[in-house]
Amino acid sequence: QVQLVESGGGLVQPGGSLRLSCSAAGTRISVATTGWYRQAPGKARELVASITSSGRTNYADSVQGRFTISRDSAENTVYLQMNSLKPEDTADYYCNANWGGPDYDYWGQGTQVTVSS
């Protein structure tokens, strides 16, 4: 049974930083394409950043230069380092991992990030 568990969300002031973690159980996250998505109230879920099994990364324009996605294979965890946070980064953040096709696509339960003074 594959399970993804996110952690690290919380309340932070504008300009602050948070690091989100996505820990995988039941399989190796290093061979998946893993993405961080977010969904703000009343908005569609959007891709924030992704990392492939080969380590290629991709970022939404809105977070380029502020967020960094990384992977620790030994910890079986993918991270999202978020710096220079803005109020518009407020959302529920979800981890998704895909091991090849819709039958091997999994989501975590989400973690809430609130950027407010």
Secondary structure, 3 states (H helix, E strand, C coil): CCEEEEECCEEECCCCCEEEEEEEECCCHHHCEEEEEEECCCCCCEEEEEECCCCCEEECCCCCCCEEEEEECCCCEEEEEECCCCHHHCEEEEEEEECCCHHHEEECCCEEEEECC
